[in-house]
Amino acid sequence: MSTHVETVTSGLDQVCEMLVTEFAGRLDERIVRFEVASAERELRGQVPPGSVAEMAHRLATQRLHQRCQATGASV
């Protein structure tokens, strides 16, 4: 069980790092990390554990693009 949790956490850390880089200069790192964490909480128990990181990436990316559009930051 512990190994599985560590794998999911590692995957989410990678998602955060990718999205922080992708949205650098447009959104603060704290916002990116907040959206990834929010997506993970919403998805946990809703999708297979092995899919949490991928689905969190997709959901957080969509929300971050929406934030950019709302603030006028280039997408």
SULFENFEN-V436799 format. One record per residue. RES is the residue in three letters. PSI is psi as a letter, one per 40 degrees, with the letter a starting at -180 (NA if undefined). Layout:
RES&PSI ; RES&PSI
This chain:
MET&d ; SER&d ; THR&d ; HIS&d ; VAL&d ; GLU&d ; THR&d ; VAL&d ; THR&d ; SER&d ; GLY&d ; LEU&d ; ASP&d ; GLN&d ; VAL&d ; CYS&d ; GLU&d ; MET&d ; LEU&d ; VAL&d ; THR&d ; GLU&d ; PHE&e ; ALA&h ; GLY&e ; ARG&d ; LEU&i ; ASP&i ; GLU&d ; ARG&d ; ILE&d ; VAL&d ; ARG&d ; PHE&d ; GLU&d ; VAL&d ; ALA&d ; SER&d ; ALA&d ; GLU&d ; ARG&d ; GLU&d ; LEU&d ; ARG&h ; GLY&e ; GLN&d ; VAL&i ; PRO&i ; PRO&d ; GLY&e ; SER&e ; VAL&d ; ALA&d ; GLU&d ; MET&d ; ALA&d ; HIS&d ; ARG&d ; LEU&d ; ALA&d ; THR&d ; GLN&d ; ARG&d ; LEU&d ; HIS&d ; GLN&d ; ARG&d ; CYS&d ; GLN&d ; ALA&d ; THR&e ; GLY&e ; ALA&i ; SER&i ; VAL&NA
